[in-house]
Amino acid sequence: MESTKSTVQPNKQQLQNRLKRIEGQVRGIHNMVEEDRYCVDILNQIAAVQSAMNKVSLALLEDHSHHCVANAIKENKGEEAIDELMAVMQKMIK
């Protein structure tokens, strides 16, 4: 499977909305650091961003599994697709 392969995201608008919210949260964290806010408050916001990013990742993994990997299996390219999926999952859990 190629990383430059173009794919239509079935839940593109939902992903974009989530990413825009995360972008706003990250800007908020930047402002908190700039304003010398309490460290624990900043860390709580960082944890919220990490959780939100994990949800985006899981949504993408689910879409990829149901569409790209499923299609690859139908085209007898399943082993390659599964290997690629496992490699990206290993990166995510490190």
JOFENZI-V164482 format. One record per backbone hydrogen bond with DSSP energy under -0.5 kcal/mol. NH is the residue of the N-H (numbers start at 1). CO is the residue of the C=O. E is the energy in kcal/mol with one decimal. If there is no record, write none. Layout:
BEGIN
nh co e
NH CO E
NH CO E
END
This chain:
BEGIN
nh co e
5 2 -1.0
9 7 -0.6
10 8 -0.6
12 9 -1.3
15 11 -2.3
16 12 -2.8
17 13 -2.5
18 14 -2.4
19 15 -2.7
20 16 -2.2
21 17 -1.9
22 18 -2.4
23 19 -2.5
24 20 -2.0
25 21 -2.2
26 22 -2.7
27 23 -2.2
28 24 -2.1
29 25 -2.2
30 26 -2.4
31 27 -2.3
32 28 -2.3
33 29 -2.4
34 30 -2.4
35 31 -2.3
36 33 -1.6
37 32 -2.7
41 38 -0.5
42 38 -1.8
43 39 -2.9
44 40 -2.3
45 41 -1.7
46 42 -2.4
47 43 -2.4
48 44 -1.8
49 45 -2.0
50 46 -2.6
51 47 -2.3
52 48 -2.3
53 49 -2.7
54 50 -2.2
55 51 -1.9
56 52 -1.9
57 53 -2.7
58 54 -2.6
59 55 -2.1
60 56 -2.4
61 57 -2.7
62 58 -2.5
63 59 -2.4
64 60 -2.9
65 61 -2.6
66 62 -2.5
67 63 -1.9
69 64 -2.7
70 65 -1.1
71 67 -2.5
72 68 -2.4
73 69 -2.4
74 70 -1.9
75 71 -1.6
76 73 -1.7
77 72 -3.6
81 77 -1.8
82 78 -2.9
83 79 -2.5
84 80 -2.2
85 81 -2.3
86 82 -2.8
87 83 -2.1
88 84 -2.1
89 85 -2.1
90 86 -2.2
91 87 -1.5
92 88 -1.8
93 89 -1.8
94 90 -0.5
94 91 -0.6
END
